[in-house]
Amino acid sequence: MTSYLDFSASTPCDERVVQAMLPFFTNHFANPASTLHLPGRQAKNAVEQAREQVAELLGAFSSEIIFTSGASESNNLALLGVARKHAGKRRKILTTAIEHKAILNLKDPLARAGFELVVLPVTPTGRLDLEVLTSHLNDEVLMVSVQAANNEIGTLQDIPSITEMAHQVGAYMHTDATQYIGQLPLDVIDWDVDLLSLSGHKLYGPKGVGALFVRGGASGIPLEPLIYGGGQEWNLRAGTTNVPGVVGLGMAARIMREEGRAIQQHLLTLRARLLDGLSDIPDLHFHGDPEHILPGVVNMRLPQDSEILMAHLQSYALSNGSACRTGALEPSYVIQALGCSVPEAYRALRISLGRTTSVKEVDLFVQDLKREVLENPVF
Ligand SMILES: *Cc1c(COP(=O)(O)O)cnc(C)c1O
């Protein structure tokens, strides 16, 4: 049996999520746009209830939630959608060097639309320095897009301050909260963000479904759709709604709202135990910001190459970079953005804990990792 310690890459569906989804594959299969008949109206009601549940998790209005195929699409829609609709003089979008590829790889498509994606550096712990941000903020900036929490190192950003600064120069604020929302509570009114991305499968919900919060909904932030067709999602995202997925996302959001605090406590306990267990490994370095970090993520640099360690620790599911580039032998761009060399980046190992991780699993992992590291010293 593999011990799964890779929750930042994906989380299992909560059993209650699966149960909520099942009827919508079979008995309640109707198209929610077919409101002329009862089954269609029932499907539509289920979608609208899910929209309400996602909105409640964020402190938003349900009219501000657009369902998408996941956080990659939400990020694409937020940046490309706002840029393509904008006819004015603001031509820059500011972001950071450690964003998900679904932000960074928008550089070329944004350039083709006449916009520049300006990638700001981060500090050695992965924080966006607010003075660096200030020096780039002016009336040419259309949007600032900064993740709430990083998927590899867990570093949190100061979203309320960044948002305030963006708004001072009249720019929109988008945050990719995909990782944050699976571990910590947030409120879009407190943060004051204009757009926010999230994904079902990082939240103990299904893959292939996510949401974009858009302040003011269809009559709020001007947005050009990425997908044209029927008038679903207020003309902002065409295509027949993924009813089972959306229902699952709604249930996952509800569970997170009700049980998130307990999950957070569990993760903090596990991480403290993990860090304590690892403390006597020599030459161990932690990536990320110890003061501002997701409770369930530990990214460390050992004396050994992480590929080799992972090959020796086959009974654990671990990561040395983001899963999006699996198979690629290039080292993590996130670790390199912290100022680490390529050889150092090859030694990064991420352990990400989840609600189903047990104390016993953590203890066994510590024991096995220590044996591996201490018995195979690097000369
Ligand atoms: C997983 C992840 C994404 C992509 O989400 P998908 O739903 O898989 O497209 C985007 N941003 C962050 C921070 C993530 O962790």
PDBQT file of the ligand as one rigid body, heavy atoms in Angstrom, charges set to zero:
ROOT
HETATM    1  C1  LIG A 401      -3.766  22.496  -9.159  1.00  0.00    +0.000 C 
HETATM    2  C2  LIG A 401      -3.581  23.961  -9.339  1.00  0.00    +0.000 A 
HETATM    3  C3  LIG A 401      -4.083  24.618 -10.470  1.00  0.00    +0.000 A 
HETATM    4  C4  LIG A 401      -4.742  23.889 -11.612  1.00  0.00    +0.000 C 
HETATM    5  O1  LIG A 401      -5.983  23.367 -11.244  1.00  0.00    +0.000 OA
HETATM    6  P1  LIG A 401      -6.721  22.342 -12.219  1.00  0.00    +0.000 P 
HETATM    7  O2  LIG A 401      -8.109  22.275 -11.676  1.00  0.00    +0.000 OA
HETATM    8  O3  LIG A 401      -5.985  21.069 -12.114  1.00  0.00    +0.000 OA
HETATM    9  O4  LIG A 401      -6.687  22.942 -13.591  1.00  0.00    +0.000 OA
HETATM   10  C5  LIG A 401      -3.921  25.984 -10.554  1.00  0.00    +0.000 A 
HETATM   11  N1  LIG A 401      -3.303  26.672  -9.570  1.00  0.00    +0.000 NA
HETATM   12  C6  LIG A 401      -2.813  26.079  -8.477  1.00  0.00    +0.000 A 
HETATM   13  C7  LIG A 401      -2.159  26.903  -7.419  1.00  0.00    +0.000 C 
HETATM   14  C8  LIG A 401      -2.933  24.707  -8.314  1.00  0.00    +0.000 A 
HETATM   15  O5  LIG A 401      -2.431  24.112  -7.241  1.00  0.00    +0.000 OA
ENDROOT
TORSDOF 0
